Amino acid sequence: MKIDGKPYQTIWLDPKDEGIVHSIDQRKIPFQFLVEQLTGLDEVCVAIRDMHLRGAPLIGVAAAFGLYLAGYRHPGNPDLKKYLSSAGDQLLATRPTAVNLKMAVDRQLAAITRLEDPAAIISTLKKGALQLLEEEKENCRMIGVHGLEIIKAIASTKGGEPVNILTHCNAGWLACVDYGTATAPIYLAHDHGIKVHVWVDETRPRNQGARLTAWELGQHGVDHTLIADNTGGLLMQQGKVDMVIVGSDRTTRSGDVANKIGTYLKALAAFDNRVPFYAALPLTTVDWEIDDGVKEIPIEERSPDEVHFVEGFADGRIQQARISPQNSAAMNLGFDVTPARLVTGIITERGVCPASAEGLARLRKQA
C-alpha cells in the first residue's frame, strides 16, 4: 500500500542492519506518521501490548521477529533455547485473544528444536520471521482475490451504483503486513474500477475505524463515510448497506468469529435485515483446537482509561480528554464473539467457505 504515494508495509527488517526491525507506530495515525525501531525482545513486547502495532496477522509477524531479536541480542547465552522458550512465554503474555501470536511463537520454537549451534538458531529464526511476513502478505492478497468475486456479484445487481460495504475496527493493511483482510477485497474492487463506498465504524474506545481505517481508505482513494458505532443498524434498515466485511482475531474451527468489541451487534443487525455478513481472515487466524468461541476464546480486558478518555489532535499536538465522571467505574472488554450461525461466509486465502466445521476443514485440507 502507499502513503502519500510511497509504498510501505507495516513491518520490515532493516536492509542494512539485521538487528533493527522497523514498524509503523499506529498510535499516532492519522495525526502523525512515525516509524518505530524495534531492537530487542522487550521493545517488541511493549509494541504488541501497548498497541504500537495491532491486528492478528501483524501481531504474529511481530512476535516472530521478537524471537529473532531475542536470539540476535543474546547469541552467547549458555542455554539459548531455554532463553528463547522463556522469551516466547513473555510474548504470549502480551495479548491473549489473537491466535496468530501463539501460532508464530510455536512455529519459531519448533523450527529450532533440533538445532544447537547459536548461529544456526538465529539464522533460522530470522528466516522464519521473514517467511511468515511474506506468507501473511500473500494470504491477504488472496483474500482480496476471493472476496473481490463477492463484491463483483453484488455490483452486477446495482446498475452502476456503488456497492455499500460496512466494516468495523481496522482490518486493513495496518493490521496485517499489506492489503489487509476485510479491506483487501475493497481495495481490489476499487482498483478494478468497481464503485465501492465504505461505511466506517468509529470503533470505540480506541477509535481504530476513525483513526486507521478512514485514513487508509483515504490514502488509497476509496470513497468512505465515517459513522458512529451505533449507526450501522439503522443504515441496514434503510437499505444502505449491501454487505458487511469484518476481520477476526481468532476464529474457532466451527466458525465462531472473535473480533473487536461491537462486531457481534453488527452481525445481529445484518442477520435481522438479511444483509450478508462476512469475516475475512487467513487460515493462520483459525484456532483448530476449540469449538465454542463464546465459552473458550479468552477475551482481553484492557485498561478502563481507554473508556474514560478520548484522544485527539488539538493545538498542534495529540491530547487526551476525560469524558466520564471521576467516580464512575468503567469496563473495557476488547473483543466479542459472533456465533457461526450469524456469519454468511468466511473469506480466506484458500477461498470462501461456510462458517462451519465442515467448510473450514475443507479449506484446511486444501492448504
Secondary structure by P-SEA (a helix, b strand, c coil): cccccccccccccccccccbbbbccccccccbbbbbbbccaaaaaaaaaacccccaaaaaaaaaaaaaaaaaaccccccaaaaaaaaaaaaaacccccaaaaaaaaaaaaaacccccaaaaaaaaaaaaaaaaaaaaaaaaaaaaaaaaaaaaaaaacccccbbbbbcccccccccccccccaaaaaaaaaaccbbbbbcccccccccccccaaaaaaaabbbbbbbcccaaaaaaaaccccbbbbbbccccccbbbbcccaaaaaaaaaaaaccbbbbbbcccccccccccccccbbbbbcccccccbbbbbccccccccccccccbbbbbbcccccccccccbbbcccccccccaaaaaaaaaac
